[in-house]
Amino acid sequence: MEITGTVRKWHLAGHIVECFPKFSLNFVEGTAKVEGEILETLWSDMDEVAPIAQAMSIAHHQEVVNDHMNNSNWCKIIWIGKSLY
């Protein structure tokens, strides 16, 4: 198995120009149009909930985070269905 090291697209912009052809996902066979930042984009929605949930009890905090993530997943399912239709 061959492993190719890359730098995620948003982070690559902060590197020197010489890094782009060496480490860009644009030039890695089989990666298509990925950004390499999926976790950051998924968790960025949590920025709305984090300040509120921070002061809650552990049980309430877990419930609020779970509800928020479940809603996020539900919205993605609905959007995918509409986009495919």
Rosetta blueprint (number, residue, H / E / L):
1 M L
2 E L
3 I L
4 T L
5 G L
6 T L
7 V L
8 R L
9 K H
10 W H
11 H H
12 L H
13 A L
14 G L
15 H L
16 I L
17 V L
18 E L
19 C H
20 F H
21 P H
22 K H
23 F H
24 S L
25 L H
26 N H
27 F H
28 V L
29 E L
30 G L
31 T L
32 A L
33 K L
34 V L
35 E L
36 G L
37 E L
38 I H
39 L H
40 E H
41 T H
42 L H
43 W H
44 S H
45 D H
46 M H
47 D H
48 E L
49 V L
50 A H
51 P H
52 I H
53 A H
54 Q L
55 A L
56 M L
57 S L
58 I H
59 A H
60 H H
61 H H
62 Q H
63 E H
64 V H
65 V H
66 N H
67 D H
68 H H
69 M H
70 N H
71 N H
72 S H
73 N H
74 W H
75 C H
76 K H
77 I H
78 I H
79 W H
80 I H
81 G H
82 K H
83 S H
84 L H
85 Y L
